[in-house]
Amino acid sequence: MRRRIIPWLAWGFVLAWAASWLLPDGPLRRYLAAKEEVAALADALQTLRKEEAALLREIHALRHDRIAMEAAIHRELGYVHPDEVIILRK
């Protein structure tokens, strides 16, 4: 009789352990949530790297390209050339 109970207890333990993986807060759910978070962070990192590259190109242009520098001064600071006319509206 005792020899029959031990295998059933072992199988019961294995089934309980396997079922725990499927619970809402079980290891499988946590793994899948972490995997989704890693994918989202990888996408965010790729976006940030593209933005960084664009900003580095803009910095290079502002340091070395006179036309880009003048355009930024006009756009950001509102400077005008001596031969330009300013029209103010109310």
C-alpha positions in Angstrom: 0.0 0.0 0.0 2.8 2.3 0.9 4.5 1.7 -2.4 1.4 2.9 -4.3 1.1 6.1 -2.3 4.6 7.4 -2.9 4.3 7.5 -6.8 0.9 9.2 -6.5 2.3 11.8 -4.1 5.2 12.4 -6.5 2.8 12.8 -9.4 0.6 15.1 -7.3 3.6 17.2 -6.5 4.7 17.4 -10.1 1.1 18.4 -11.2 0.9 21.0 -8.5 4.2 22.5 -9.4 3.3 22.5 -13.1 -0.1 24.2 -12.3 1.7 26.9 -10.3 3.4 28.0 -13.5 0.0 28.8 -15.0 -1.3 30.9 -12.1 -1.8 34.7 -12.7 1.2 35.5 -10.6 3.1 32.4 -11.6 6.6 32.2 -13.1 5.4 31.7 -16.6 3.3 34.9 -16.5 6.1 36.9 -14.9 8.5 35.6 -17.7 6.1 36.6 -20.4 5.6 40.0 -18.9 9.3 40.5 -18.6 9.8 39.4 -22.2 7.3 42.0 -23.4 9.0 44.7 -21.3 12.4 43.8 -22.8 10.9 44.1 -26.3 9.3 47.5 -25.5 12.6 48.8 -24.0 14.5 47.6 -27.0 12.2 49.6 -29.3 12.5 52.6 -27.0 16.3 52.3 -27.1 16.3 52.1 -30.9 14.1 55.3 -31.1 16.5 57.1 -28.7 19.5 56.0 -30.8 17.9 57.5 -33.9 17.1 60.7 -32.1 20.7 60.9 -30.8 22.1 60.4 -34.3 19.9 63.2 -35.6 21.0 65.5 -32.8 24.6 64.7 -33.4 24.2 65.6 -37.1 22.5 68.9 -36.1 25.3 69.7 -33.7 27.9 69.0 -36.4 26.0 71.2 -38.8 25.7 74.1 -36.3 29.4 73.9 -35.6 30.7 73.6 -39.2 28.0 74.9 -41.6 27.5 78.7 -41.7 24.1 78.4 -43.5 22.7 76.0 -40.9 24.1 78.3 -38.1 22.4 81.4 -39.6 19.1 79.5 -40.1 19.2 78.4 -36.4 19.9 81.9 -35.3 17.0 83.3 -37.3 14.6 80.5 -36.2 15.6 80.2 -32.5 16.6 83.7 -31.6 14.6 85.8 -34.0 17.5 87.7 -35.4 17.1 89.5 -38.8 19.6 90.7 -41.4 20.2 94.4 -41.7 18.3 94.5 -45.0 15.2 92.7 -43.7 12.1 94.5 -42.7 10.1 93.5 -39.6 6.3 93.8 -39.7 4.6 93.6 -36.4 0.9 92.7 -36.2 -1.5 93.2 -33.3 
